[in-house]
Amino acid sequence: MTDHQGLFIWYELITTDPEGAKAFYADVVGWTTSDMDMGGMIYTIVEAGGQGVGGLMLIPPEAKAMGAPPCWTGYVAVNDCDAAAAKVTSLGGSVMKAPADIPGVGRFAIVADPHGAAFAIMTPAPMETERARPPMRTPGQASWHELYAGDLEQAWAFYSALFGWRKDEAMDMGPMGTYQLFANQDGVVGAMMKAADGGPKPTWNFYFQVGGIDAAAARVTAGGGQVLNGPMEVPGEDWVLQGRDPQGASFALVGRKG
């Protein structure tokens, strides 16, 4: 069995309006969608280039009861979901949804780091034929993963122990602190930085790859979303923006000028 430990493998949106979210992201990111009846619940698969990137659904009743807002959650692969969930708690995190099976898909749990940033862990079900992972820069794929951490060093200790991630370059952002890049089996895939005092609580944000960033920004606003920051240039000739979809979920885009 292929070792996927520490890889981001899925992205899931819970929302108050699945149909509205489908239309918004299909236009902004270019995803195609297909609906699956999960027995009283419709789960929508979003695809880029014929390959699944993630899914979206109505906020589940148990999450709604806990006050969960519309949001994206990233799934990280682990070799043993139950052992990883136990390790989350031993490292100071919490288990929000205990490990459970999704027939034919895998075993997953929803967890949070010691400062409350939520994410999912999953042990994928074995596949007869492994599908090649698309390059991160492929349009429609998530090409960057960013943690706004409660405490940078404590967050790094937690995630490196849990997933085996490796430190890469650390960038001095002045008053904003250190921007610590990290790598997994796919290479450098994201960064962590301390959440701003008085700003949003610790959380993960995901950057989806698009073509021209200015055209994408226009599609965000035309579709009823908000551009909160950017487009702004980042190293490597890329441009990024942070936004909020019409239902209130935060997301980000990365692309080129022109």
Backbone as numpy.savetxt, mean C-alpha at the origin, in Angstrom:
# Nx Ny Nz CAx CAy CAz Cx Cy Cz
8.66 -24.15 -3.05 7.81 -22.95 -3.05 8.69 -21.70 -3.05
8.33 -20.73 -3.88 9.09 -19.50 -3.94 9.00 -18.73 -2.63
10.13 -18.18 -2.20 10.17 -17.41 -0.96 9.82 -15.96 -1.28
8.63 -15.54 -0.82 8.18 -14.16 -1.06 8.34 -13.28 0.19
9.00 -13.78 1.22 9.09 -13.06 2.49 9.50 -11.60 2.28
8.66 -10.69 2.81 8.98 -9.27 2.80 8.61 -8.52 1.55
7.99 -9.19 0.57 7.58 -8.52 -0.66 6.18 -7.93 -0.52
5.97 -6.74 -1.06 4.61 -6.20 -1.19 3.93 -6.93 -2.34
2.78 -7.54 -2.06 2.15 -8.39 -3.06 0.72 -7.97 -3.43
0.11 -7.04 -2.69 -1.30 -6.69 -2.95 -1.61 -5.37 -2.28
-2.59 -4.67 -2.82 -3.02 -3.37 -2.28 -4.54 -3.36 -2.27
-5.12 -3.01 -1.13 -6.56 -3.14 -0.97 -7.17 -1.86 -0.45
-8.23 -1.43 -1.12 -8.96 -0.23 -0.74 -10.29 -0.62 -0.13
-10.55 -0.13 1.08 -11.90 -0.20 1.63 -12.49 1.19 1.52
-13.74 1.26 1.09 -14.32 2.55 0.72 -15.82 2.58 1.01
-16.37 3.77 1.04 -17.81 3.93 1.24 -18.58 3.83 -0.06
-17.89 3.89 -1.20 -18.56 3.89 -2.51 -17.70 3.12 -3.51
-17.81 1.79 -3.54 -16.98 1.01 -4.45 -17.15 1.39 -5.92
-18.38 1.65 -6.36 -18.58 2.00 -7.77 -17.91 3.32 -8.11
-18.03 4.30 -7.21 -17.36 5.57 -7.44 -15.86 5.43 -7.45
-15.32 4.61 -6.53 -13.87 4.40 -6.47 -13.38 3.68 -7.72
-14.13 2.69 -8.20 -13.76 1.99 -9.44 -13.61 2.97 -10.59
-14.58 3.84 -10.76 -14.55 4.79 -11.87 -13.40 5.78 -11.71
-13.16 6.23 -10.49 -12.11 7.22 -10.25 -10.73 6.65 -10.59
-10.40 5.49 -10.04 -9.06 4.93 -10.24 -8.88 4.38 -11.66
-9.96 3.90 -12.27 -9.85 3.47 -13.67 -9.42 4.64 -14.54
-9.96 5.81 -14.27 -9.62 7.00 -15.05 -8.24 7.54 -14.68
-7.95 7.62 -13.38 -6.71 8.25 -12.93 -5.49 7.37 -13.17
-5.60 6.09 -12.81 -4.44 5.19 -12.89 -4.46 4.35 -14.17
-5.67 4.11 -14.72 -5.78 3.30 -15.91 -6.07 1.84 -15.65
-6.49 1.51 -14.43 -6.80 0.11 -14.11 -8.06 -0.37 -14.82
-8.09 -1.67 -15.12 -9.32 -2.34 -15.49 -9.82 -3.09 -14.26
-11.11 -3.37 -14.21 -11.69 -3.97 -13.01 -12.58 -5.15 -13.37
-12.70 -6.06 -12.42 -13.65 -7.18 -12.55 -14.17 -7.50 -11.16
-15.46 -7.78 -11.08 -16.12 -8.03 -9.79 -16.20 -9.51 -9.49
-16.02 -9.85 -8.20 -16.16 -11.22 -7.72 -17.21 -11.24 -6.61
-18.17 -12.17 -6.71 -19.17 -12.34 -5.65 -18.57 -13.24 -4.58
-18.33 -12.65 -3.39 -17.70 -13.39 -2.30 -18.74 -13.89 -1.29
-19.97 -14.06 -1.75 -21.02 -14.55 -0.86 -21.59 -13.44 0.00
-22.35 -12.55 -0.61 -22.93 -11.43 0.11 -22.06 -10.19 0.07
-20.88 -10.28 -0.53 -19.99 -9.13 -0.64 -19.34 -9.16 -2.03
-19.31 -8.00 -2.67 -18.65 -7.89 -3.97 -17.23 -7.38 -3.74
-16.27 -8.14 -4.28 -14.86 -7.75 -4.21 -14.40 -7.45 -5.62
-13.88 -6.26 -5.85 -13.45 -5.83 -7.17 -11.95 -5.96 -7.31
-11.50 -6.72 -8.29 -10.08 -6.86 -8.61 -9.69 -5.72 -9.55
-8.58 -5.05 -9.26 -8.06 -4.03 -10.18 -6.79 -4.59 -10.82
-6.68 -4.39 -12.14 -5.59 -4.97 -12.91 -4.88 -3.92 -13.75
-3.61 -4.17 -13.98 -2.81 -3.38 -14.90 -2.10 -4.34 -15.84
-2.28 -4.16 -17.14 -1.66 -5.06 -18.08 -2.09 -6.50 -17.95
-3.35 -6.72 -17.50 -3.86 -8.06 -17.37 -3.44 -8.79 -16.12
-2.76 -8.10 -15.21 -2.30 -8.75 -13.97 -2.86 -8.00 -12.76
-3.36 -8.76 -11.76 -3.95 -8.15 -10.59 -2.96 -7.32 -9.79
-3.38 -6.13 -9.42 -2.58 -5.23 -8.58 -3.15 -5.20 -7.17
-4.48 -5.23 -7.09 -5.13 -5.14 -5.78 -6.62 -5.30 -5.91
-7.32 -4.87 -4.88 -8.76 -5.01 -4.86 -9.41 -3.88 -4.08
-10.71 -3.74 -4.24 -11.44 -2.74 -3.47 -12.80 -3.31 -3.10
-13.33 -2.81 -1.99 -14.61 -3.30 -1.49 -15.22 -2.27 -0.54
-16.49 -2.46 -0.26 -17.18 -1.66 0.74 -16.53 -1.92 2.10
-16.42 -0.90 2.93 -15.84 -1.08 4.26 -16.59 -2.20 4.99
-15.89 -3.26 5.40 -16.57 -4.37 6.09 -17.22 -3.90 7.39
-18.32 -4.55 7.80 -19.03 -4.13 9.01 -18.14 -4.07 10.25
-17.23 -5.07 10.41 -16.39 -5.07 11.61 -15.41 -3.91 11.59
-14.92 -3.54 10.39 -14.02 -2.39 10.29 -14.78 -1.09 10.51
-15.99 -1.03 9.97 -16.83 0.16 10.16 -17.14 0.38 11.63
-17.39 -0.73 12.35 -17.69 -0.63 13.78 -16.51 -0.09 14.56
-15.29 -0.30 14.04 -14.09 0.20 14.70 -13.74 1.62 14.25
-14.59 2.19 13.37 -14.37 3.56 12.91 -13.39 3.69 11.78
-13.15 2.60 11.04 -12.18 2.64 9.95 -12.67 3.54 8.83
-11.85 4.48 8.37 -12.23 5.35 7.26 -11.84 4.71 5.94
-12.26 5.25 4.81 -11.74 4.77 3.53 -10.22 4.85 3.52
-9.56 3.78 3.12 -8.09 3.77 3.15 -7.55 2.61 2.32
-6.30 2.76 1.93 -5.54 1.71 1.25 -4.72 0.94 2.28
-4.63 -0.38 2.11 -3.79 -1.24 2.94 -2.88 -2.05 2.05
-1.60 -2.09 2.39 -0.65 -2.90 1.65 -0.49 -4.27 2.29
-0.40 -5.30 1.46 -0.18 -6.68 1.91 1.28 -7.05 1.69
1.92 -7.56 2.74 3.32 -7.99 2.66 3.36 -9.50 2.88
4.10 -10.20 2.02 4.17 -11.65 2.10 5.04 -12.11 3.26
4.60 -13.16 3.92 5.38 -13.82 4.97 5.31 -15.32 4.74
6.29 -16.03 5.23 6.33 -17.48 5.01 5.36 -18.24 5.92
5.01 -17.66 7.06 4.09 -18.30 8.01 3.27 -17.20 8.66
2.00 -17.06 8.24 1.16 -15.95 8.70 0.97 -15.98 10.21
0.70 -17.15 10.79 0.45 -17.24 12.23 1.70 -16.87 13.03
2.84 -17.37 12.59 4.08 -17.04 13.29 4.40 -15.56 13.16
4.13 -14.99 11.99 4.39 -13.56 11.78 3.47 -12.70 12.63
2.19 -13.11 12.76 1.26 -12.36 13.61 1.72 -12.38 15.06
2.20 -13.54 15.51 2.72 -13.63 16.88 3.95 -12.75 17.04
4.78 -12.68 16.00 5.98 -11.86 16.08 5.63 -10.38 16.11
4.56 -9.99 15.39 4.10 -8.60 15.44 3.86 -8.17 16.88
3.13 -9.00 17.63 2.84 -8.63 19.02 4.09 -8.67 19.88
4.99 -9.62 19.63 6.21 -9.69 20.43 7.11 -8.49 20.19
6.96 -7.85 19.02 7.77 -6.67 18.69 7.08 -5.37 19.08
5.93 -5.47 19.73 5.23 -4.27 20.20 4.08 -3.81 19.34
3.80 -4.53 18.25 2.67 -4.18 17.41 1.38 -4.82 17.91
0.34 -4.79 17.08 -0.95 -5.35 17.47 -1.58 -6.09 16.30
-2.41 -7.07 16.61 -3.16 -7.82 15.60 -4.59 -7.30 15.61
-5.01 -6.71 14.49 -6.35 -6.12 14.39 -7.37 -7.13 13.88
-6.93 -8.04 13.02 -7.78 -9.14 12.55 -6.92 -10.39 12.56
-7.32 -11.38 13.34 -6.52 -12.59 13.53 -6.36 -13.34 12.22
-5.31 -14.13 12.09 -5.09 -14.89 10.87 -6.31 -15.70 10.45
-6.62 -15.64 9.16 -7.77 -16.35 8.61 -7.44 -16.75 7.17
-8.12 -17.78 6.70 -7.88 -18.29 5.35 -8.81 -17.64 4.34
-8.27 -17.36 3.16 -9.07 -17.02 1.99 -8.87 -18.19 1.03
-9.90 -19.05 0.85 -9.72 -20.26 0.05 -9.11 -19.98 -1.32
-8.06 -20.71 -1.62 -7.41 -20.57 -2.91 -6.51 -19.38 -3.06
-6.48 -18.50 -2.04 -5.67 -17.26 -2.12 -4.53 -17.30 -1.12
-4.84 -17.59 0.14 -3.81 -17.63 1.15 -4.35 -17.37 2.53
-3.47 -17.23 3.49 -3.84 -16.96 4.88 -3.31 -15.57 5.22
-4.18 -14.73 5.80 -3.81 -13.33 6.03 -4.21 -12.87 7.42
-3.64 -11.74 7.81 -4.03 -11.05 9.05 -3.84 -9.56 8.83
-4.63 -8.76 9.53 -4.47 -7.30 9.52 -3.80 -6.92 10.83
-2.71 -6.19 10.75 -1.91 -5.88 11.93 -1.53 -4.40 11.91
-0.86 -3.97 12.96 -0.38 -2.59 13.03 0.96 -2.58 13.73
1.79 -1.61 13.36 3.10 -1.48 14.01 2.94 -0.84 15.38
4.01 -0.69 16.16 3.87 -0.18 17.53 3.25 1.21 17.64
3.25 1.98 16.54 2.67 3.33 16.59 1.34 3.42 15.86
0.81 2.27 15.42 -0.55 2.24 14.89 -0.69 2.22 13.39
0.41 2.26 12.63 0.31 2.19 11.18 -0.12 0.78 10.77
-1.25 0.67 10.08 -1.83 -0.63 9.76 -1.29 -1.16 8.43
-1.20 -2.48 8.34 -0.84 -3.16 7.11 -1.33 -4.60 7.23
-1.18 -5.36 6.17 -1.61 -6.75 6.19 -0.42 -7.66 5.92
-0.49 -8.86 6.47 0.50 -9.89 6.17 -0.24 -11.07 5.55
0.42 -11.77 4.63 -0.24 -12.89 3.96 0.78 -13.95 3.58
0.40 -15.19 3.79 1.12 -16.33 3.24 0.33 -16.79 2.02
0.82 -16.50 0.81 0.05 -16.86 -0.39 -0.09 -18.36 -0.53
-1.23 -18.79 -1.08 -1.42 -20.21 -1.38 -0.46 -20.61 -2.48
0.07 -21.83 -2.44 0.98 -22.28 -3.50 0.30 -22.24 -4.86
1.06 -21.84 -5.88 0.55 -21.78 -7.24 1.26 -22.83 -8.09
0.49 -23.44 -9.00 1.11 -24.44 -9.88 2.19 -23.80 -10.74
1.91 -22.59 -11.21 2.88 -21.86 -12.02 3.04 -20.46 -11.45
4.24 -20.12 -11.04 4.49 -18.79 -10.51 4.43 -17.75 -11.63
3.69 -16.68 -11.40 3.62 -15.59 -12.38 4.78 -14.64 -12.17
5.36 -14.21 -13.26 6.48 -13.27 -13.16 5.98 -11.96 -12.55
6.78 -11.41 -11.64 6.42 -10.12 -11.03 6.77 -9.00 -12.00
5.81 -8.11 -12.31 6.12 -7.03 -13.26 7.11 -6.04 -12.66
7.91 -5.40 -13.50 8.81 -4.36 -12.99 8.02 -3.27 -12.26
8.63 -2.70 -11.22 7.93 -1.71 -10.41 7.49 -0.49 -11.21
8.22 -0.14 -12.25 7.90 1.05 -13.03 6.81 0.81 -14.06
6.23 -0.39 -14.07 5.16 -0.69 -15.01 3.94 0.17 -14.68
3.33 0.83 -15.68 2.14 1.64 -15.41 1.07 0.83 -14.67
0.51 1.46 -13.66 -0.55 0.83 -12.87 -0.05 0.09 -11.66
1.26 -0.20 -11.59 1.82 -0.90 -10.44 2.13 0.10 -9.32
2.19 -0.41 -8.08 2.67 0.41 -6.97 4.19 0.41 -7.02
4.78 1.58 -7.24 6.23 1.65 -7.45 6.98 2.30 -6.28
6.27 2.69 -5.22 6.95 3.22 -4.04 6.04 3.05 -2.85
6.64 2.79 -1.68 5.90 2.52 -0.44 6.50 3.40 0.65
5.69 4.23 1.26 6.20 5.26 2.17 5.50 5.17 3.52
6.30 5.05 4.57 5.76 5.00 5.93 6.01 6.33 6.62
4.93 6.94 7.12 5.05 8.07 8.03 5.03 7.47 9.43
6.19 7.41 10.06 6.39 6.61 11.27 6.19 7.44 12.53
5.76 6.76 13.60 5.68 7.43 14.89 7.05 7.75 15.43
7.99 6.86 15.23 9.39 7.05 15.61 10.22 6.26 14.60
11.13 6.93 13.91 11.83 6.30 12.80 12.67 5.11 13.23
13.47 5.25 14.27 14.34 4.14 14.68 13.54 2.95 15.21
12.49 3.24 15.97 11.66 2.15 16.48 10.92 1.44 15.33
10.46 2.23 14.37 9.78 1.63 13.22 10.75 0.76 12.43
11.97 1.26 12.22 12.93 0.47 11.47 13.24 -0.85 12.19
13.41 -0.79 13.50 13.69 -2.01 14.26 12.55 -3.02 14.11
11.32 -2.54 14.11 10.15 -3.41 13.99 10.09 -4.07 12.62
10.13 -3.28 11.56 9.95 -3.83 10.21 11.13 -4.67 9.75
12.33 -4.29 10.13 13.49 -5.08 9.71 13.48 -6.45 10.41
13.06 -6.47 11.69 12.98 -7.74 12.40 11.85 -8.61 11.86
10.74 -7.99 11.47 9.58 -8.75 11.01 9.77 -9.30 9.59
10.31 -8.48 8.69 10.37 -8.84 7.28 11.77 -9.08 6.73
12.80 -8.66 7.48 14.14 -8.79 6.95 14.52 -7.70 5.96
13.78 -6.58 5.97 14.13 -5.47 5.08 15.51 -4.93 5.42
16.17 -4.34 4.42 17.52 -3.81 4.57 17.53 -2.29 4.39
18.34 -1.64 5.20 18.52 -0.19 5.04 19.28 0.10 3.75
18.89 1.17 3.08 19.62 1.67 1.93 20.04 3.11 2.26
20.03 3.99 1.29 20.48 5.36 1.51 19.58 6.08 2.50
20.16 6.95 3.31 19.41 7.83 4.21 19.59 9.26 3.73
18.50 9.95 3.49 18.55 11.31 2.96 18.17 12.30 4.05
18.98 13.34 4.19 18.71 14.39 5.17 17.69 15.36 4.58
16.51 15.42 5.19 15.42 16.29 4.71 15.31 17.57 5.51
16.39 17.95 6.22 16.38 19.18 6.99 15.43 19.10 8.16
14.55 20.10 8.33 13.62 20.10 9.45 12.67 18.89 9.45
12.49 18.26 8.29 11.60 17.10 8.20 12.26 15.82 8.70
13.59 15.87 8.95 14.28 14.71 9.49 14.89 13.83 8.40
15.10 12.58 8.73 15.75 11.63 7.83 14.72 10.86 7.01
15.02 10.70 5.73 14.21 9.90 4.82 14.99 8.63 4.56
14.62 7.54 5.27 15.38 6.30 5.23 14.83 5.34 4.18
15.59 5.14 3.10 15.18 4.19 2.08 15.39 2.76 2.57
14.53 1.85 2.09 14.69 0.44 2.47 14.52 -0.45 1.25
15.06 -1.66 1.36 15.04 -2.61 0.24 14.55 -3.97 0.70
13.93 -4.70 -0.24 13.58 -6.11 -0.02 14.10 -6.90 -1.23
13.51 -8.04 -1.52 13.98 -8.85 -2.64 13.80 -8.16 -3.98
12.89 -7.18 -4.06 12.68 -6.44 -5.31 13.66 -5.29 -5.47
14.51 -5.05 -4.47 15.42 -3.90 -4.50 14.90 -2.79 -3.61
15.29 -1.55 -3.89 14.81 -0.41 -3.10 13.37 -0.11 -3.49
12.46 -0.25 -2.54 11.03 -0.17 -2.84 10.30 0.92 -2.06
10.97 1.59 -1.13 10.25 2.59 -0.35 11.14 3.28 0.66
10.50 4.03 1.53 11.23 4.79 2.54 10.35 5.03 3.75
11.01 5.37 4.85 10.33 5.71 6.10 10.82 7.07 6.56
9.92 7.83 7.14 10.29 9.09 7.77 9.33 9.35 8.92
9.77 10.16 9.88 8.91 10.44 11.03 7.72 11.28 10.60
6.54 10.90 11.05 5.35 11.70 10.78 5.49 13.06 11.43
5.03 14.09 10.74 5.14 15.45 11.24 4.31 15.62 12.50
4.85 16.34 13.47 4.10 16.63 14.69 2.83 17.40 14.34
1.71 16.94 14.86 0.44 17.59 14.58 -0.15 17.22 13.23
0.56 16.39 12.45 0.07 15.96 11.14 -0.71 14.67 11.24
-0.88 14.00 10.09 -1.61 12.71 10.11 -0.93 11.70 11.01
-1.71 10.79 11.57 -1.16 9.75 12.43 -0.27 8.82 11.60
0.58 8.03 12.24 1.44 7.10 11.48 0.62 6.24 10.52
1.09 6.17 9.29 0.35 5.45 8.25 1.27 5.11 7.09
0.84 4.17 6.27 1.50 3.84 5.02 0.81 4.56 3.87
1.61 4.99 2.89 1.07 5.60 1.67 1.70 4.90 0.47
0.92 4.70 -0.60 1.38 3.93 -1.75 1.31 4.78 -3.01
2.38 4.72 -3.79 2.52 5.50 -5.01 2.28 4.61 -6.22
1.25 4.92 -7.01 0.92 4.15 -8.20 1.50 4.83 -9.43
2.07 4.02 -10.32 2.78 4.54 -11.48 1.80 4.98 -12.57
2.01 6.19 -13.09 1.22 6.71 -14.20 2.18 7.22 -15.27
1.63 7.70 -16.37 2.46 8.29 -17.42 2.79 9.73 -17.07
2.22 10.68 -17.80 2.46 12.09 -17.50 1.81 12.50 -16.20
2.59 13.07 -15.30 2.07 13.41 -13.97 1.08 14.58 -14.02
1.30 15.54 -14.91 0.38 16.69 -14.97 -0.99 16.28 -15.47
-1.01 15.41 -16.48 -2.30 14.91 -16.97 -3.01 14.10 -15.89
-2.24 13.32 -15.13 -2.83 12.53 -14.04 -3.41 13.45 -12.97
-2.69 14.53 -12.64 -3.20 15.48 -11.64 -4.52 16.09 -12.10
-4.62 16.38 -13.39 -5.86 16.93 -13.92 -6.99 15.93 -13.82
-6.67 14.65 -14.04 -7.72 13.62 -13.93 -8.18 13.46 -12.48
-7.26 13.63 -11.53 -7.65 13.54 -10.11 -8.72 14.57 -9.79
-8.47 15.82 -10.15 -9.43 16.88 -9.81 -10.71 16.77 -10.63
-10.58 16.38 -11.91 -11.76 16.22 -12.74 -12.67 15.11 -12.22
-12.06 14.11 -11.58 -12.84 12.98 -11.05 -13.39 13.21 -9.66
-13.20 14.41 -9.11 -13.73 14.71 -7.79 -12.77 14.49 -6.65
-11.51 14.13 -6.96 -10.50 13.98 -5.91 -9.79 15.29 -5.64
-8.80 15.23 -4.76 -8.02 16.41 -4.40 -6.54 16.11 -4.55
-5.81 17.07 -5.08 -4.35 17.01 -5.07 -3.90 17.76 -3.83
-3.32 17.05 -2.88 -2.93 17.65 -1.60 -1.53 18.24 -1.64
-0.67 17.66 -2.48 0.72 18.11 -2.54 1.30 17.72 -3.89
1.96 18.67 -4.57 2.59 18.39 -5.84 1.73 18.83 -7.01
2.17 18.39 -8.23 3.32 17.53 -8.50 4.64 18.21 -8.15
5.56 17.41 -7.61 6.90 17.92 -7.28 7.93 16.91 -7.75
9.11 17.44 -8.11 10.16 16.59 -8.64 10.90 15.88 -7.52
11.26 14.62 -7.78 12.05 13.82 -6.85 13.25 13.26 -7.61
14.26 12.74 -6.91 15.42 12.21 -7.61 15.06 11.14 -8.64
15.79 11.15 -9.76 15.55 10.16 -10.81 14.63 10.65 -11.91
14.38 11.96 -11.97 13.55 12.59 -12.99 12.07 12.26 -12.85
11.67 11.67 -11.73 10.26 11.41 -11.48 9.61 12.62 -10.82
8.30 12.66 -10.94 7.48 13.66 -10.27 6.40 12.92 -9.50
6.04 13.42 -8.33 5.05 12.75 -7.50 3.98 13.73 -7.04
2.84 13.16 -6.68 1.81 13.95 -6.01 1.15 13.07 -4.97
0.67 13.70 -3.91 -0.17 13.03 -2.91 -1.60 13.55 -3.08
-2.55 12.64 -3.01 -3.93 13.04 -3.23 -4.90 12.36 -2.29
-6.15 12.72 -2.47 -7.25 12.10 -1.71 -8.36 11.82 -2.71
-8.87 10.59 -2.69 -9.92 10.25 -3.64 -11.27 10.82 -3.19
-12.31 10.73 -4.02 -13.59 11.37 -3.67 -14.22 10.83 -2.39
-13.85 9.63 -1.98 -14.40 9.05 -0.75 -13.53 9.35 0.48
-12.35 9.93 0.26 -11.51 10.33 1.39 -10.26 9.52 1.61
-9.99 8.50 0.79 -8.79 7.67 0.97 -7.57 8.37 0.38
-6.47 8.36 1.11 -5.22 8.95 0.63 -4.53 7.98 -0.34
-3.86 8.55 -1.33 -3.09 7.77 -2.29 -2.01 8.69 -2.85
-1.13 8.14 -3.66 -0.10 8.95 -4.30 0.17 8.41 -5.69
0.70 9.27 -6.55 1.04 8.92 -7.92 2.48 9.31 -8.21
3.11 8.57 -9.11 4.45 8.91 -9.57 4.49 8.76 -11.08
5.12 9.73 -11.75 5.21 9.70 -13.21 6.24 10.70 -13.69
6.25 10.94 -14.96 7.20 11.87 -15.57 6.49 13.12 -16.05
7.25 14.16 -16.27 6.73 15.37 -16.89 6.57 15.12 -18.38
5.49 15.69 -18.95 5.32 15.55 -20.39 4.68 14.24 -20.75
